[in-house]
Amino acid sequence: MITIEVAGKEYTDFVSASAVKSLDKLCGTFQFSATSTPSQQADFPLKAGQKCRILTDGTQFMLGYIEAVSVNYSADGHMITVQGRG
């Protein structure tokens, strides 16, 4: 399971999640996507510039920062995508 931790709180249950590190790249990248329906009215708490940890099965995989948070709206809900670098 891939988890993103921001300000001590862990977020899971994503529609899709990926985190990639490579020896030939200076930094790793990550992307998480989640959905929400109109009945879920809470603000999404993650913002660009926040420090985060990426965990795989509870073990730290990457330290990084959120670079972008984008939201796509539809009549049935919305898709939230978080992208960043480690």
PyMOL CGO cylinders between C-alpha atoms (Angstrom):
from pymol import cmd
from pymol.cgo import CYLINDER

trace = [
    CYLINDER, 0.00, 0.00, 0.00, 1.27, 3.48, -0.88, 0.3, 1, 1, 1, 1, 1, 1,
    CYLINDER, 1.27, 3.48, -0.88, 0.53, 6.26, 1.61, 0.3, 1, 1, 1, 1, 1, 1,
    CYLINDER, 0.53, 6.26, 1.61, 1.23, 9.99, 1.58, 0.3, 1, 1, 1, 1, 1, 1,
    CYLINDER, 1.23, 9.99, 1.58, 1.86, 11.61, 4.98, 0.3, 1, 1, 1, 1, 1, 1,
    CYLINDER, 1.86, 11.61, 4.98, 1.49, 15.38, 5.37, 0.3, 1, 1, 1, 1, 1, 1,
    CYLINDER, 1.49, 15.38, 5.37, 1.76, 17.22, 8.70, 0.3, 1, 1, 1, 1, 1, 1,
    CYLINDER, 1.76, 17.22, 8.70, 1.66, 13.91, 10.59, 0.3, 1, 1, 1, 1, 1, 1,
    CYLINDER, 1.66, 13.91, 10.59, -1.57, 12.67, 8.95, 0.3, 1, 1, 1, 1, 1, 1,
    CYLINDER, -1.57, 12.67, 8.95, -1.60, 9.69, 6.57, 0.3, 1, 1, 1, 1, 1, 1,
    CYLINDER, -1.60, 9.69, 6.57, -3.79, 9.58, 3.46, 0.3, 1, 1, 1, 1, 1, 1,
    CYLINDER, -3.79, 9.58, 3.46, -4.69, 6.32, 1.68, 0.3, 1, 1, 1, 1, 1, 1,
    CYLINDER, -4.69, 6.32, 1.68, -7.47, 4.85, -0.49, 0.3, 1, 1, 1, 1, 1, 1,
    CYLINDER, -7.47, 4.85, -0.49, -6.45, 6.54, -3.71, 0.3, 1, 1, 1, 1, 1, 1,
    CYLINDER, -6.45, 6.54, -3.71, -7.89, 5.69, -7.12, 0.3, 1, 1, 1, 1, 1, 1,
    CYLINDER, -7.89, 5.69, -7.12, -4.30, 5.56, -8.36, 0.3, 1, 1, 1, 1, 1, 1,
    CYLINDER, -4.30, 5.56, -8.36, -0.93, 6.10, -6.72, 0.3, 1, 1, 1, 1, 1, 1,
    CYLINDER, -0.93, 6.10, -6.72, 2.63, 5.95, -7.99, 0.3, 1, 1, 1, 1, 1, 1,
    CYLINDER, 2.63, 5.95, -7.99, 6.05, 6.85, -6.62, 0.3, 1, 1, 1, 1, 1, 1,
    CYLINDER, 6.05, 6.85, -6.62, 9.24, 6.40, -8.65, 0.3, 1, 1, 1, 1, 1, 1,
    CYLINDER, 9.24, 6.40, -8.65, 12.91, 6.69, -7.69, 0.3, 1, 1, 1, 1, 1, 1,
    CYLINDER, 12.91, 6.69, -7.69, 15.76, 6.02, -10.09, 0.3, 1, 1, 1, 1, 1, 1,
    CYLINDER, 15.76, 6.02, -10.09, 19.55, 6.12, -9.71, 0.3, 1, 1, 1, 1, 1, 1,
    CYLINDER, 19.55, 6.12, -9.71, 19.89, 8.07, -12.97, 0.3, 1, 1, 1, 1, 1, 1,
    CYLINDER, 19.89, 8.07, -12.97, 17.52, 10.86, -11.84, 0.3, 1, 1, 1, 1, 1, 1,
    CYLINDER, 17.52, 10.86, -11.84, 18.32, 13.59, -9.33, 0.3, 1, 1, 1, 1, 1, 1,
    CYLINDER, 18.32, 13.59, -9.33, 14.98, 13.24, -7.55, 0.3, 1, 1, 1, 1, 1, 1,
    CYLINDER, 14.98, 13.24, -7.55, 12.02, 10.89, -7.44, 0.3, 1, 1, 1, 1, 1, 1,
    CYLINDER, 12.02, 10.89, -7.44, 8.46, 11.75, -8.39, 0.3, 1, 1, 1, 1, 1, 1,
    CYLINDER, 8.46, 11.75, -8.39, 5.04, 10.83, -7.07, 0.3, 1, 1, 1, 1, 1, 1,
    CYLINDER, 5.04, 10.83, -7.07, 1.40, 11.22, -8.09, 0.3, 1, 1, 1, 1, 1, 1,
    CYLINDER, 1.40, 11.22, -8.09, -1.80, 10.38, -6.19, 0.3, 1, 1, 1, 1, 1, 1,
    CYLINDER, -1.80, 10.38, -6.19, -5.38, 10.64, -7.46, 0.3, 1, 1, 1, 1, 1, 1,
    CYLINDER, -5.38, 10.64, -7.46, -8.55, 10.54, -5.34, 0.3, 1, 1, 1, 1, 1, 1,
    CYLINDER, -8.55, 10.54, -5.34, -12.25, 11.07, -5.99, 0.3, 1, 1, 1, 1, 1, 1,
    CYLINDER, -12.25, 11.07, -5.99, -14.97, 12.76, -4.01, 0.3, 1, 1, 1, 1, 1, 1,
    CYLINDER, -14.97, 12.76, -4.01, -18.74, 12.90, -4.42, 0.3, 1, 1, 1, 1, 1, 1,
    CYLINDER, -18.74, 12.90, -4.42, -20.95, 15.96, -3.81, 0.3, 1, 1, 1, 1, 1, 1,
    CYLINDER, -20.95, 15.96, -3.81, -21.95, 14.49, -0.40, 0.3, 1, 1, 1, 1, 1, 1,
    CYLINDER, -21.95, 14.49, -0.40, -18.31, 14.77, 0.77, 0.3, 1, 1, 1, 1, 1, 1,
    CYLINDER, -18.31, 14.77, 0.77, -18.08, 18.51, 1.42, 0.3, 1, 1, 1, 1, 1, 1,
    CYLINDER, -18.08, 18.51, 1.42, -14.77, 18.67, 3.34, 0.3, 1, 1, 1, 1, 1, 1,
    CYLINDER, -14.77, 18.67, 3.34, -11.96, 20.70, 1.82, 0.3, 1, 1, 1, 1, 1, 1,
    CYLINDER, -11.96, 20.70, 1.82, -9.04, 18.69, 0.51, 0.3, 1, 1, 1, 1, 1, 1,
    CYLINDER, -9.04, 18.69, 0.51, -6.29, 19.60, 3.03, 0.3, 1, 1, 1, 1, 1, 1,
    CYLINDER, -6.29, 19.60, 3.03, -3.19, 19.11, 0.82, 0.3, 1, 1, 1, 1, 1, 1,
    CYLINDER, -3.19, 19.11, 0.82, -1.62, 22.20, -0.75, 0.3, 1, 1, 1, 1, 1, 1,
    CYLINDER, -1.62, 22.20, -0.75, 1.33, 22.89, -3.08, 0.3, 1, 1, 1, 1, 1, 1,
    CYLINDER, 1.33, 22.89, -3.08, 4.55, 23.52, -1.18, 0.3, 1, 1, 1, 1, 1, 1,
    CYLINDER, 4.55, 23.52, -1.18, 3.79, 21.21, 1.75, 0.3, 1, 1, 1, 1, 1, 1,
    CYLINDER, 3.79, 21.21, 1.75, 6.48, 18.79, 2.92, 0.3, 1, 1, 1, 1, 1, 1,
    CYLINDER, 6.48, 18.79, 2.92, 5.45, 15.13, 2.75, 0.3, 1, 1, 1, 1, 1, 1,
    CYLINDER, 5.45, 15.13, 2.75, 6.60, 11.55, 3.17, 0.3, 1, 1, 1, 1, 1, 1,
    CYLINDER, 6.60, 11.55, 3.17, 5.72, 8.72, 0.81, 0.3, 1, 1, 1, 1, 1, 1,
    CYLINDER, 5.72, 8.72, 0.81, 5.40, 5.35, 2.55, 0.3, 1, 1, 1, 1, 1, 1,
    CYLINDER, 5.40, 5.35, 2.55, 5.14, 1.88, 1.03, 0.3, 1, 1, 1, 1, 1, 1,
    CYLINDER, 5.14, 1.88, 1.03, 3.70, -0.71, 3.39, 0.3, 1, 1, 1, 1, 1, 1,
    CYLINDER, 3.70, -0.71, 3.39, 4.57, 1.57, 6.33, 0.3, 1, 1, 1, 1, 1, 1,
    CYLINDER, 4.57, 1.57, 6.33, 8.22, 2.05, 5.35, 0.3, 1, 1, 1, 1, 1, 1,
    CYLINDER, 8.22, 2.05, 5.35, 9.50, 5.46, 4.23, 0.3, 1, 1, 1, 1, 1, 1,
    CYLINDER, 9.50, 5.46, 4.23, 10.17, 5.43, 0.49, 0.3, 1, 1, 1, 1, 1, 1,
    CYLINDER, 10.17, 5.43, 0.49, 10.68, 9.12, -0.22, 0.3, 1, 1, 1, 1, 1, 1,
    CYLINDER, 10.68, 9.12, -0.22, 10.75, 12.56, 1.42, 0.3, 1, 1, 1, 1, 1, 1,
    CYLINDER, 10.75, 12.56, 1.42, 9.54, 15.39, -0.75, 0.3, 1, 1, 1, 1, 1, 1,
    CYLINDER, 9.54, 15.39, -0.75, 7.29, 18.33, -1.45, 0.3, 1, 1, 1, 1, 1, 1,
    CYLINDER, 7.29, 18.33, -1.45, 3.91, 18.63, -3.10, 0.3, 1, 1, 1, 1, 1, 1,
    CYLINDER, 3.91, 18.63, -3.10, 4.35, 20.63, -6.31, 0.3, 1, 1, 1, 1, 1, 1,
    CYLINDER, 4.35, 20.63, -6.31, 0.80, 20.71, -7.67, 0.3, 1, 1, 1, 1, 1, 1,
    CYLINDER, 0.80, 20.71, -7.67, -2.75, 19.90, -6.62, 0.3, 1, 1, 1, 1, 1, 1,
    CYLINDER, -2.75, 19.90, -6.62, -5.31, 19.88, -9.42, 0.3, 1, 1, 1, 1, 1, 1,
    CYLINDER, -5.31, 19.88, -9.42, -9.06, 19.31, -9.31, 0.3, 1, 1, 1, 1, 1, 1,
    CYLINDER, -9.06, 19.31, -9.31, -11.35, 18.27, -12.18, 0.3, 1, 1, 1, 1, 1, 1,
    CYLINDER, -11.35, 18.27, -12.18, -15.07, 18.74, -11.51, 0.3, 1, 1, 1, 1, 1, 1,
    CYLINDER, -15.07, 18.74, -11.51, -18.07, 16.87, -12.92, 0.3, 1, 1, 1, 1, 1, 1,
    CYLINDER, -18.07, 16.87, -12.92, -21.76, 16.58, -12.06, 0.3, 1, 1, 1, 1, 1, 1,
    CYLINDER, -21.76, 16.58, -12.06, -21.13, 13.38, -10.07, 0.3, 1, 1, 1, 1, 1, 1,
    CYLINDER, -21.13, 13.38, -10.07, -18.09, 14.47, -8.04, 0.3, 1, 1, 1, 1, 1, 1,
    CYLINDER, -18.09, 14.47, -8.04, -14.50, 15.47, -8.65, 0.3, 1, 1, 1, 1, 1, 1,
    CYLINDER, -14.50, 15.47, -8.65, -11.03, 14.00, -9.15, 0.3, 1, 1, 1, 1, 1, 1,
    CYLINDER, -11.03, 14.00, -9.15, -8.14, 15.41, -7.12, 0.3, 1, 1, 1, 1, 1, 1,
    CYLINDER, -8.14, 15.41, -7.12, -4.55, 14.79, -8.27, 0.3, 1, 1, 1, 1, 1, 1,
    CYLINDER, -4.55, 14.79, -8.27, -1.47, 15.52, -6.13, 0.3, 1, 1, 1, 1, 1, 1,
    CYLINDER, -1.47, 15.52, -6.13, 1.97, 15.60, -7.76, 0.3, 1, 1, 1, 1, 1, 1,
    CYLINDER, 1.97, 15.60, -7.76, 5.41, 16.18, -6.30, 0.3, 1, 1, 1, 1, 1, 1,
    CYLINDER, 5.41, 16.18, -6.30, 9.11, 15.38, -6.11, 0.3, 1, 1, 1, 1, 1, 1,
    CYLINDER, 9.11, 15.38, -6.11, 11.35, 13.73, -3.58, 0.3, 1, 1, 1, 1, 1, 1,
]
cmd.load_cgo(trace, "trace")
